[in-house]
Amino acid sequence: MVLSCAVSLDGYLDDASDSRLVLSGAADLDRVDELRASCDAILVGAGTIRADNPRLLLHSQARREARVARGLPPDPVRVVISGSGALDPGCRLFAHGESERLVYVSDRALAEAKTRLDGVAKVVAAGSPPDLEFVLADLSDRGVGRLMVEGGSSVLTQFLVDGFADELQLAVAPIFVGDSRAPKFVGHGEFPWHADRPARLVGVRQVGQDAVLSYALSEGFRAI
């Protein structure tokens, strides 16, 4: 599993305005598209859907065609974790693309979420609150071998604290946000990597205006 996100020099994922701050330059956005194409599924939290309204589809038609040539769907499966399941069925994730959409919700929200998202997504009860271990096991049963987690902050924090990630690809944009109201890369937590057990840096490269840092976080790390 690979975690992927872009941050400012002071560690923010976005600013505090109502409009989305795009941190990555064009070259890094293309790198992320290539990474998406290598994965079986892309996962985000409900907050990312509400804040950014993403489609979570590949931008490159050539990469879609290459996936099809390998016997894969054109786009990865799109996965959302939402405790309440209170997502807009008209959002771009549900309105665009043909790839499978899975929404994991808390047990108590299952019936309402199924009604709300009927016809646009498969809704799965994953515990109260949704349990990441269950989500990962269920995705594996559905044939997802390589998962990409794109955010937001609470989802990234949970995956890191629970030690489920194999790799982190962190793009650092050459700007400061400078607003403590803005969302940080991660929140509070007891992370497996600390002064006595640092994460292993396996790559540093310049991609356009951005610096991309790659870290191996588990024995399951494999470079692609």
C-alpha positions as CSV (number, residue, x, y, z in Angstrom):
1,M,0.0,0.0,0.0
2,V,1.3,3.4,-0.9
3,L,0.3,6.7,0.7
4,S,0.6,9.7,-1.6
5,C,0.1,13.4,-0.8
6,A,1.5,16.9,-1.5
7,V,2.3,19.3,1.3
8,S,3.6,22.9,1.6
9,L,7.0,23.6,3.0
10,D,5.3,24.1,6.4
11,G,3.5,20.8,6.2
12,Y,0.0,21.8,5.1
13,L,-2.3,19.9,2.7
14,D,-4.3,22.9,1.8
15,D,-5.0,26.4,2.9
16,A,-8.1,27.5,5.0
17,S,-10.0,29.1,2.1
18,D,-13.1,27.8,0.5
19,S,-11.3,27.0,-2.8
20,R,-8.9,24.1,-3.1
21,L,-5.2,25.0,-3.1
22,V,-3.4,22.9,-5.8
23,L,0.1,22.3,-4.3
24,S,1.5,20.1,-7.0
25,G,2.8,21.5,-10.3
26,A,2.0,20.0,-13.7
27,A,4.9,17.6,-13.6
28,D,4.0,16.2,-10.2
29,L,0.4,15.8,-11.1
30,D,1.5,13.7,-14.0
31,R,3.7,11.6,-11.7
32,V,0.7,11.0,-9.4
33,D,-1.4,10.0,-12.5
34,E,1.3,7.4,-13.3
35,L,1.3,6.2,-9.7
36,R,-2.5,5.8,-9.8
37,A,-2.2,3.8,-13.0
38,S,0.0,1.3,-11.2
39,C,-2.6,0.7,-8.5
40,D,-5.7,-1.4,-8.3
41,A,-7.7,1.1,-6.1
42,I,-7.5,4.7,-4.9
43,L,-8.9,5.4,-1.4
44,V,-9.8,8.7,0.2
45,G,-11.9,9.9,3.2
46,A,-15.3,11.6,3.0
47,G,-13.7,14.9,3.9
48,T,-11.6,14.9,0.7
49,I,-14.8,14.2,-1.3
50,R,-16.6,17.1,0.3
51,A,-13.6,19.5,0.1
52,D,-12.1,18.7,-3.3
53,N,-14.9,16.9,-5.2
54,P,-12.4,14.7,-7.1
55,R,-13.2,12.2,-9.8
56,L,-10.3,10.0,-8.9
57,L,-9.8,8.9,-12.5
58,L,-6.7,8.7,-14.6
59,H,-6.0,11.8,-16.7
60,S,-3.9,10.0,-19.3
61,Q,-5.8,8.1,-22.0
62,A,-2.6,6.3,-22.9
63,R,-2.3,5.0,-19.3
64,R,-5.9,3.8,-19.5
65,E,-5.2,1.9,-22.7
66,A,-2.1,0.4,-21.2
67,R,-4.1,-0.9,-18.3
68,V,-6.7,-2.4,-20.6
69,A,-3.9,-4.1,-22.6
70,R,-2.8,-5.7,-19.3
71,G,-6.3,-7.1,-18.7
72,L,-7.2,-4.4,-16.1
73,P,-10.1,-2.0,-16.0
74,P,-9.2,1.5,-17.5
75,D,-9.3,3.1,-14.1
76,P,-8.6,1.8,-10.6
77,V,-11.5,1.1,-8.2
78,R,-12.5,4.2,-6.3
79,V,-12.9,3.8,-2.5
80,V,-14.3,6.1,0.1
81,I,-14.3,5.7,3.9
82,S,-17.3,7.6,5.4
83,G,-18.6,6.8,8.9
84,S,-21.9,8.5,8.2
85,G,-22.2,7.7,4.5
86,A,-23.6,11.2,4.1
87,L,-22.1,11.8,0.7
88,D,-23.7,13.7,-2.2
89,P,-24.8,11.2,-4.8
90,G,-24.3,13.9,-7.4
91,C,-20.6,14.5,-6.6
92,R,-18.0,14.0,-9.4
93,L,-16.8,10.7,-8.0
94,F,-20.2,9.2,-8.6
95,A,-21.1,11.2,-11.8
96,H,-18.0,10.4,-13.8
97,G,-16.2,7.3,-14.9
98,E,-17.2,3.7,-15.1
99,S,-14.8,2.1,-12.6
100,E,-16.3,0.5,-9.5
101,R,-17.0,2.7,-6.5
102,L,-17.0,1.3,-2.9
103,V,-18.1,3.3,0.1
104,Y,-17.3,1.9,3.6
105,V,-19.5,3.1,6.3
106,S,-20.2,2.4,10.0
107,D,-22.7,-0.4,10.7
108,R,-25.4,1.9,12.0
109,A,-25.2,4.1,8.8
110,L,-25.6,1.2,6.4
111,A,-29.3,1.3,5.6
112,E,-29.5,5.1,5.1
113,A,-26.2,5.2,3.1
114,K,-27.5,2.4,0.8
115,T,-30.7,4.4,0.1
116,R,-28.7,7.6,-0.4
117,L,-26.1,6.1,-2.8
118,D,-28.4,3.6,-4.5
119,G,-27.2,3.1,-8.1
120,V,-24.0,5.0,-7.8
121,A,-21.8,3.0,-5.3
122,K,-21.7,-0.3,-3.5
123,V,-22.0,0.5,0.3
124,V,-20.3,-1.8,2.8
125,A,-20.6,-1.9,6.6
126,A,-17.1,-1.9,8.1
127,G,-17.7,-1.6,11.9
128,S,-18.5,1.2,14.2
129,P,-16.4,3.3,13.5
130,P,-15.2,1.8,10.2
131,D,-12.3,-0.5,10.8
132,L,-9.3,-0.2,8.5
133,E,-8.2,-3.8,9.0
134,F,-11.7,-4.9,7.8
135,V,-11.6,-2.5,4.9
136,L,-8.2,-3.8,3.7
137,A,-9.2,-7.4,4.1
138,D,-12.4,-6.8,2.1
139,L,-10.5,-4.9,-0.6
140,S,-8.1,-7.8,-0.8
141,D,-11.0,-10.2,-1.2
142,R,-12.2,-8.1,-4.1
143,G,-8.9,-8.4,-5.9
144,V,-7.2,-5.2,-4.8
145,G,-3.5,-6.0,-4.5
146,R,-2.0,-2.5,-4.6
147,L,-3.9,0.3,-2.9
148,M,-3.2,4.0,-3.1
149,V,-4.3,6.2,-0.2
150,E,-4.6,9.9,-1.1
151,G,-6.1,11.6,2.0
152,G,-7.2,13.6,3.7
153,S,-5.4,14.2,6.9
154,S,-7.4,12.0,9.3
155,V,-7.3,9.1,6.9
156,L,-3.5,9.5,6.3
157,T,-3.0,9.7,10.1
158,Q,-5.0,6.6,10.8
159,F,-3.2,4.5,8.2
160,L,0.2,5.6,9.5
161,V,-0.6,5.2,13.2
162,D,-2.0,1.7,12.6
163,G,1.1,0.8,10.6
164,F,-0.7,-0.4,7.5
165,A,1.3,1.6,4.9
166,D,4.2,0.1,3.0
167,E,5.4,3.3,1.3
168,L,4.9,7.1,1.6
169,Q,5.4,9.4,-1.4
170,L,5.5,12.9,-0.2
171,A,5.6,15.8,-2.7
172,V,6.8,19.1,-1.1
173,A,5.7,22.2,-2.9
174,P,7.9,25.3,-2.7
175,I,5.4,27.5,-0.9
176,F,4.3,28.3,2.7
177,V,0.7,28.3,3.8
178,G,1.3,29.9,7.2
179,D,-2.2,29.4,8.5
180,S,-2.8,27.2,11.6
181,R,-6.5,26.8,10.6
182,A,-5.4,24.9,7.5
183,P,-5.3,21.1,7.4
184,K,-1.9,19.6,8.3
185,F,-0.4,16.5,6.7
186,V,-1.1,14.4,9.8
187,G,-2.7,15.0,13.2
188,H,-1.8,13.7,16.6
189,G,-1.0,10.1,17.0
190,E,1.6,7.5,18.2
191,F,3.4,6.7,15.0
192,P,5.6,3.6,14.5
193,W,8.5,5.8,13.2
194,H,10.3,8.0,15.7
195,A,13.9,9.0,16.8
196,D,14.7,5.4,17.7
197,R,13.1,3.9,14.6
198,P,13.1,6.3,11.7
199,A,11.3,5.6,8.4
200,R,13.8,4.6,5.7
201,L,14.3,7.2,2.9
202,V,14.5,5.4,-0.4
203,G,14.3,8.2,-2.9
204,V,14.6,11.9,-3.4
205,R,13.9,13.6,-6.7
206,Q,13.0,16.9,-8.3
207,V,9.8,16.7,-10.3
208,G,9.2,20.1,-11.9
209,Q,9.0,22.6,-9.1
210,D,8.4,20.0,-6.4
211,A,10.6,17.7,-4.4
212,V,9.3,14.1,-4.0
213,L,10.5,12.1,-1.0
214,S,9.9,8.4,-1.0
215,Y,10.0,6.4,2.3
216,A,9.8,2.6,2.9
217,L,7.5,2.1,5.9
218,S,7.4,-1.7,6.0
219,E,9.0,-4.9,4.8
220,G,6.2,-5.0,2.2
221,F,7.7,-2.0,0.4
222,R,8.5,-2.7,-3.3
223,A,9.8,-0.1,-5.7
224,I,7.9,0.4,-9.0
